[in-house]
Amino acid sequence: MPTEPNVDLPLIDHHCHGVVPSDLDLATFEALMSESYKPPPPGTSQFDKPLGLVVRRWCAPLLDLEPFCSGEDYVERRRALGAEEVNKRLLRACGLESLLVDTGHRSDDIATPPMMADLSDRPAHEVVRIEAVAEEVARSGVTASDFPDAFTEELAKRTRDAIGLKTIVAYRVTFAIDQTPPTKAEVQAGTDRWFTESEKAGKFRLNEVEVVRHGLWAGGELCRDHKLPLQIHVGFGDPDIYMHACDPSHFTDYLRAMEGWEVPCTLLHNYPFQREAAWLAEIFQNVYYDVGVILNFAGPQAADILGEALEMGPFYKQLYSSDAFGLAELYYLGQLQFRRALKQHLDRWIAEDMCNVKEADRIVAMIATQNAERIYPLDQTA
């Protein structure tokens, strides 16, 4: 039997979200196990997929349950313990050094960075989502003509206390767009269209390409000036994405421009484009990447995906993240799946005399903490 990975090795979770601080019923818990907007078909369960299998195998014992208990029993036990107790048990068992928390998605439903620091007993830093700030400014009552400047000012204000910025350009307009800086006229025309359409829809959801481009370049400039990384969502995500156009190789022109500005760009989770992300990290000085939450969704097959990410990517460009949202289980499983999968590959490299223990330890340290420490201003924001 292989030995278990060393849980004492600290990890910097460079991309994650808050957990839900309230108790969850079965339907709500299962909804947070899925990227779909719809529940599973009648008579089926989210627990009957790879993620559900590893939740029942690895998280159940932390809640004093037998491995592979039923999903119903798991959620019932979770409710009996209470959300705070469950969140603390799972988060504090992760062996994290710090958390870099994206606050731009459903922020009213989840724990804030200070709350996450309390629950995990570890430092938690904020990553500001560019598109979320744009939507907040639009909802504030500003006019379309005043929006571009108001947005830029608010983003600059929010950046002062941030550990980094993030864009979900791939979600909203794909990577297959004009990646040059938009003109003022283009931004204003795009803003006018967005405001008109949003007023008809009754909500502001940023999917106007010229406004997204404005945010990309405003955010890139702030990252350059404050020496912050820019996180970029890639691939795997909600059903509103067009997966074929979320291949990060479509974003080469923007990545090249950010390389000129010396802005580190971190490509997040990347599935099914982990090989493309590794290639981009090889050719661009400023590109970093992780495989994030897909290790949870892949369950027992997680090592295959991490293996593809390891095929050619520089060790000094790879990062750890859970991309956990809502469920503390995703934090716990994220680190466990990562540790087990990485150890599986390094053990094989050692057995095949392609590596030794000293080199394996160096590789692990780079991916676990050192690469994140090099590009994020953790000392300044501690």
Secondary structure by P-SEA (a helix, b strand, c coil): ccccccccccccccbbbbcccccccaaaaaaaaccccccccccccccccaaaaaaaccccccccccccccaaaaaaaaaaacaaaaaaaaaaacccccccccccccccccccaaaaaaaacbbbbbbbbaaaaaaaaaaccccccccaaaaaaaaaaaaccccbbbbccccccccccccccccaaaaaaaaaaaaaaaaaacccccccaaaaaaaaaaaaaaaaaabbbbbbbcccccccccccccccccaaaaaaaaaaacbbbbbcccccaaaaaaaaaaccccccccccccccccccaaaaaaaaaacccccccbbbbccccccaaaaaaaaaaaaaaaaaaaaaaaaaccccaaaaaaaaaaaacccccccccccccc
